């Protein structure tokens, strides 16, 4: 059984939301990500690290984080 979930990636002043599927399995270390979803997370994380928002937004919804006065 697979379940959809949102994963967040945060680097510097940016965050990204990615839709991924968690794979449930009676064997091994479930739940886990597919290889494609794991690579997508890595691509987005690396793009955010470089500041390449255009590349990150190909795979995820990208947000700029702003501090709020408390």
ABEGO torsion letter per residue (X at the ends): XBBBBBBBBBBEABBBBBBBBBBBBABEBOBBBBAAAAAAAAAAAAAAAAGBAAAAAAABBBBBBBBBBX
